[in-house]
Amino acid sequence: MTVVAPTTIGQTLSEVFRTGSIWPDLTISMQGFAAGYALAAAVAIPLGLFIGASTLAYRWANPWVNALYATPIVGLAPLFIIIFGFGLQAKVAVVVALCVFPILINTVSGARAVSVDHKELAVVFQASKLETFGRVLFPGAMPFILTGLRLAIGRGLIGVVVADLFGASAGLGLNLQRSAQSFDTANIFAVTVLLAFLGIALTSIIEFFERRAYRGMA
C-alpha cells in the first residue's frame, strides 16, 4: 500500500463530504451501529443486573458468558449474512454480537460490587425486587455499565465494517473494500480516519457521563 501524505488524506476526506459521496455509506453504517448498540445495551444491562444480583445465576452463567466472550464472533459474520441477508439486519446482528458481552460482563461486575449494606438496607425497608434493581443495583452499577458501553463502541464499529466486508449493498466497510480493489489508497486512509474520529467522538460522550457517575459516587 502506497503511503499517503496527511494533507492528501485531509483533502480526500473533505472532498467526499463536499461531494456527498460518503453520506449513503456513512448513514447506513451508523444506522446499523446505532440499532445494534442500543439493542445490545437493552439486553445486556437488565440481564447483567439479574446475573450479578443472584449468586445462583452468577455461578451458572459466568462460565458461559466468559466462553462466549472469548469466542471470535467476527468469524461468525458470514453466518449472520446467510441468515439475515445483505441488508441492515445483518449489520445489526453482528454489532449486537460484538457489543453485548463487554456491556454484560461490566454490568455483572457492577451489580456484584454494590455494597452489601445498601442491599440490606433495601431489605430492611421491604423494597420489592423491582425497586431494589431500580434504586440500588442500577445506580450502584452505573460506573461499570458506562465502562462497558464505552468498551463496546470500538467493537461495534468493527462489527459494522466486518459485516460490510462479507457482503453489503452500502456501508463504510464496502467503501473500504471498493477503494482497496481500485487501489485508491487515499480514500482507504480517509475512511479509516473517519472511523477513528467516530470512535473518539462516541467514546468521549460516554466518558463524560462516566466521569459524572464516578463523581456522584465520591
C-alpha positions in Angstrom: 0.0 0.0 0.0 1.4 3.4 -1.0 2.0 5.8 1.8 -0.3 8.9 1.5 0.6 12.3 3.0 -1.7 13.6 5.8 -2.6 16.6 3.6 -3.8 14.3 0.9 -5.9 12.3 3.3 -7.4 15.5 4.6 -8.2 16.7 1.1 -9.8 13.4 0.2 -11.9 13.4 3.4 -13.0 17.0 2.7 -13.8 16.1 -0.9 -16.0 13.1 -0.1 -18.1 15.2 2.3 -18.2 18.1 -0.1 -19.5 16.0 -2.9 -21.7 13.9 -0.6 -20.4 10.6 -1.9 -19.7 9.4 1.6 -23.1 10.1 3.1 -25.0 7.0 1.9 -22.3 4.7 3.2 -21.9 6.6 6.5 -25.7 6.7 7.0 -26.3 3.0 6.6 -23.3 2.1 8.7 -24.3 4.4 11.5 -27.9 3.1 11.4 -26.6 -0.4 11.8 -24.3 0.6 14.6 -26.9 2.6 16.5 -29.6 -0.1 16.3 -27.2 -2.9 17.2 -25.6 -0.9 20.0 -28.9 0.1 21.5 -30.3 -3.4 21.3 -27.1 -4.9 22.9 -27.4 -2.4 25.8 -31.1 -3.1 26.2 -30.4 -6.8 26.5 -27.1 -6.8 28.4 -27.9 -4.3 31.2 -31.0 -5.9 32.7 -29.5 -9.4 32.2 -26.3 -8.3 33.8 -28.1 -6.8 36.8 -30.0 -10.1 37.2 -26.9 -12.3 37.0 -24.9 -10.0 39.3 -27.7 -9.9 41.9 -28.2 -13.7 42.1 -25.4 -15.9 43.3 -27.1 -19.0 41.7 -27.5 -17.2 38.3 -23.9 -15.9 38.5 -22.4 -19.4 39.2 -24.4 -20.9 36.3 -24.0 -18.1 33.7 -20.5 -16.8 34.4 -18.6 -19.6 32.6 -20.9 -19.4 29.6 -20.6 -15.6 29.4 -16.8 -15.8 29.6 -16.7 -18.6 27.0 -18.9 -16.7 24.5 -16.9 -13.5 25.1 -13.7 -15.4 24.1 -15.3 -16.8 21.0 -14.2 -15.0 17.8 -17.6 -13.6 16.9 -16.1 -11.9 13.9 -15.6 -15.3 12.3 -19.3 -15.9 12.6 -20.1 -12.8 10.4 -20.7 -14.9 7.3 -23.3 -16.9 9.2 -25.2 -13.7 10.1 -25.1 -12.7 6.4 -26.5 -16.0 5.4 -29.3 -15.8 8.0 -30.2 -12.1 7.7 -29.1 -11.3 4.1 -27.2 -8.3 2.9 -29.3 -5.6 4.4 -29.3 -3.6 7.6 -30.4 -6.6 9.7 -27.1 -8.4 9.2 -25.1 -5.3 10.4 -27.3 -5.0 13.5 -26.8 -8.7 14.3 -23.0 -8.5 14.0 -22.9 -5.3 16.1 -25.2 -6.9 18.8 -23.0 -10.0 19.0 -19.8 -7.9 19.4 -21.2 -5.3 21.8 -23.4 -7.3 24.2 -20.6 -9.1 26.1 -18.5 -6.1 27.2 -21.7 -4.4 28.5 -22.9 -7.6 30.1 -19.6 -8.5 31.8 -19.2 -5.0 33.2 -22.8 -4.8 34.4 -22.4 -8.1 36.2 -19.3 -6.8 37.9 -21.0 -3.6 38.8 -24.0 -5.4 40.3 -21.7 -7.6 42.4 -19.7 -4.6 43.6 -22.7 -2.8 45.1 -22.3 -2.5 48.8 -23.9 -5.3 51.0 -25.1 -2.5 53.3 -27.1 -0.9 50.5 -28.7 -4.3 49.6 -29.5 -5.0 53.3 -31.0 -1.5 53.7 -33.3 -2.3 50.8 -34.4 -5.5 52.6 -35.0 -3.5 55.8 -37.3 -1.1 54.0 -39.1 -4.0 52.4 -38.2 -2.9 48.9 -39.6 -5.1 46.1 -37.1 -6.8 43.7 -38.0 -4.2 41.0 -37.4 -1.3 43.4 -34.1 -2.9 44.5 -33.0 -3.2 40.9 -34.0 0.3 40.0 -32.9 2.2 43.1 -30.0 0.2 44.4 -28.4 -2.1 41.9 -28.7 0.1 38.8 -27.4 3.3 40.3 -24.6 1.4 42.1 -23.5 -0.4 39.0 -23.8 2.7 36.7 -20.0 3.4 36.5 -19.4 -0.2 35.5 -22.2 -0.1 33.0 -20.8 3.1 31.4 -17.4 1.5 31.2 -19.0 -1.5 29.3 -20.8 0.9 27.0 -17.5 2.7 26.3 -15.6 -0.5 25.5 -18.5 -1.7 23.3 -18.2 1.3 20.9 -15.0 0.2 19.3 -16.2 -3.4 18.9 -19.5 -2.1 17.4 -17.6 -0.1 14.8 -15.5 -3.1 13.9 -18.7 -5.1 13.6 -20.2 -2.7 11.1 -17.1 -2.8 8.9 -16.8 -6.6 9.1 -20.4 -7.1 8.2 -19.8 -4.9 5.1 -16.7 -6.9 4.1 -18.7 -10.1 3.9 -21.5 -8.7 1.9 -23.4 -5.4 1.8 -25.2 -3.1 -0.6 -23.8 0.0 1.1 -21.6 1.0 4.1 -18.2 2.2 5.1 -16.8 -1.3 5.0 -17.9 -1.7 1.5 -16.5 1.7 0.7 -13.1 0.5 2.0 -13.4 -2.8 0.0 -14.1 -0.9 -3.2 -11.2 1.5 -2.6 -8.8 -1.4 -2.0 -9.9 -3.1 -5.2 -9.3 0.1 -7.2 -6.1 0.9 -5.3 -7.5 4.2 -4.0 -5.1 4.4 -1.1 -6.1 8.0 -0.2 -9.7 7.0 0.2 -8.8 4.0 2.3 -6.9 6.2 4.8 -9.7 8.8 4.7 -12.4 6.4 5.6 -10.2 4.8 8.3 -9.6 8.3 9.8 -13.3 8.9 9.7 -14.0 5.7 11.6 -11.3 6.7 14.2 -12.9 10.1 14.7 -16.3 8.5 15.1 -14.9 6.2 17.7 -13.2 9.1 19.6 -16.4 11.2 19.5 -18.7 8.5 20.7 -16.2 7.4 23.4 -15.8 11.0 24.6 -19.6 11.2 25.1 -19.7 8.1 27.2 -16.6 9.2 29.2 -18.3 12.4 30.0 -21.2 10.6 31.7 -18.7 8.1 33.2 -16.8 10.9 35.0 -20.1 12.3 36.3 -21.1 8.9 37.6 -17.8 8.5 39.5 -18.1 12.0 40.9 -21.6 11.1 42.1 -20.2 8.1 44.0 -17.4 10.2 45.6 
